[in-house]
Each structure stands twice: as structure tokens, then as C-alpha cells.
Amino acid sequence: MTEQIIRELNEKYGKSSAEKLLSYLDMVLERNKHINLTAVKDRDEALIKHVIDSLAVFDLPEYKRAENVIDIGTGAGFPGALLAIVSPDKEFVLLDSTLKRLKVIDEFAGALGILNLRTVHARAEEISRKDGYKEAFDLCVSRAVANLGTLSGWCLPFVRKGGCFIAYKGENYSEELDNAGAALRRLGCKTTHIINYPEQLEEISGHVLLIISKK
């Protein structure tokens, strides 16, 4: 399975991008021995849970048409850093409240020549009110573990009208979506699509992308 996934990465994104994706993952796993970046330690598992999962938005029209993207709660750079690798034509902002993780991302991005991303150390609910961030992005993405209602409150203020927020969610997304309904309406937004992941990848089977549009 791993060899097949690597072959597919090469075919879809090109050899150079695929090599950078794998190098970034290996850097994260190596540094993870010294600083807590991810709970996933096995490379084959991380290839699916981090790389394939992060890139799940790549073919969506909402992603294709976005010129700038902000990743809220980026952690070790998933999905933002990996999306920056495969989309050099887009600009990425990776936001997190933990500075040590952002320093690692900056280091890895520099080593791999990822020039279209910058990191921001801040809390989303505070910086989203500031000029240059408020309604400044075509697309916001997040794999953060917060419930959808809370996450939407953090993420949607960054999105300009006509843009959208894509939340990476697990099997319990339906309950989260029901509970977030009132919050989404207050924010002038609605869920327009629910994209299911391929069932053959057991590690992320049942995961979805929730696409929330801002009117």
C-alpha cells in the first residue's frame, strides 16, 4: 500500500513535489522524537493520516479557485505546509498558538525551499478581528479537533464573502453539524457540500470534508 501511495503522489503532484512531501513528513517524524508534534509515530500510518488526509482538498473547486489560504491550528503544518508544497501558485498562512511548532515549520520550509507560506503565532479568535486577517482569505482550512460550532467561530471571520471554510472531520461529523447549525446561521454561512473519503483507506475511512460557504 505504501509503495502504491508514493507512486500515486508522484503521478499526481510530480516527482519534485512528492519528494518534498515525503521529506517534510520524515522531518516531522524525526523531530517528533524530541518535541511533541504528532501522536502518529509510524511512517506508513502517518503517510495516510497526515499526507493523504491533508491533500484531500486538492481537487475541490473551492480549493482550486482560492488564491490565498489560511490554516487554523496548523500544528506541525498539516494541512497547510503540505498544500503549499503542491500548490506553489497559492499563498498560505499557517496559524497556531504554539510558537515552538511554528518555529519547526519555518525551519522545515526553509530547508525544503517552500517559499509560499508564512507562519503566524496568535490565537484565531483575537487576530481574526485585525486588518489583514479579517475577511482577507478566499479559503480557510482546519484539521483542529475543536467541535464544529467552536471551530466555525474561529475560522469563518477570516473568510471573505463568497469564500469558504473547509473542516476536516471524523465519523461523528453529523452530530457536530447538527449542533453547529445555529452558529453557522448567525455567521451568515451554510454547509454546501459533504465530501466522503475513499473507503479503501481504513485509517481515514469515515472521514469527511465539510465545505461551509460564506454568503
C-alpha positions, -999 to +999 in steps of 0.1 A: +000+000+000+028+024+009+046+020-024+013+024-043+006+057-024+041+070-031+037+061-068+003+079-069+018+110-052+045+111-080+019+108-107-005+134-093+019+161-080+051+154-098+084+139-086+097+171-071+066+178-050+062+142-040+098+141-027+092+173-007+060+159+008+079+128+020+109+148+032+086+170+052+069+140+068+102+124+076+115+157+092+083+158+113+087+122+125+124+126+133+118+159+152+089+143+170+114+122+189+124+154+207+094+176+206+057+167+206+045+173+170+022+143+163+007+113+181+013+093+150+048+078+150+047+051+123+057+064+089+032+043+069+004+053+092+015+090+090+016+089+053-021+083+052-033+101+083-012+132+076-002+134+039-031+118+022-056+134+046-041+169+043-042+167+005-078+156+004-090+191-006-067+194-036-092+185-063-121+205-049-132+235-070-133+256-038-097+249-033-087+253-070-101+288-073-086+301-040-056+324-043-048+326-006-055+301+021-052+302+059-048+271+080-061+275+116-045+254+143-019+241+119+001+221+145+030+205+127+019+221+094-009+197+085-025+205+061-011+239+053+026+231+047+018+201+025-008+221+005+018+248+000+042+222-015+017+210-041+003+245-048+032+269-054+008+293-071-012+300-039-002+319-008-006+302+026-007+315+062-003+289+089-016+300+123-011+283+156-010+294+193+021+272+200+053+290+189+077+261+191+057+242+164+057+273+141+095+276+145+098+239+134+076+247+103+097+277+094+129+256+097+115+228+075+100+252+050+134+269+047+152+236+042+128+224+015+125+258-003+088+262+004+085+299-003+048+305-005+039+301+032+044+322+064+036+313+099+017+334+124+018+330+162-016+340+175-050+329+188-075+328+160-103+345+179-081+375+185-062+380+153-093+375+131-105+409+141-074+427+128-068+443+094-050+420+070-068+390+085-105+399+089-123+386+058-089+385+040-089+349+027-106+330-001-103+298+019-098+287+055-089+251+063-086+233+096-079+199+110-082+211+145-100+189+169-125+215+183-162+209+177-176+224+145-195+252+162-164+265+180-142+259+150-165+278+127-165+308+151-127+308+149-124+302+112-152+320+093-142+355+103-111+351+082-131+342+051-142+369+027-178+369+013-180+343-014-152+323+001-155+292+022-142+272+052-133+235+048-133+215+080-116+181+081-138+159+103-142+123+115-170+099+117-191+119+142-194+149+119-232+145+116-238+153+153-214+182+152-231+196+121-265+195+138-252+212+169-234+239+148-265+249+128-274+279+149-238+292+150-235+289+112-267+308+106-255+336+129-223+338+109-242+340+076-230+307+064-243+273+053-228+238+047-229+234+009-211+200+005-200+170+025-172+151+007-165+115+019-131+100+019-121+068-001-133+037+018-102+017+009-080+037+032-090+022+066-070+048+086-092+076+074-123+058+063-154+076+075-137+110+075-153+138+056-146+173+043-173+198+054-175+227+030-191+258+046-197+288+023-199+324+034-227+343+018 
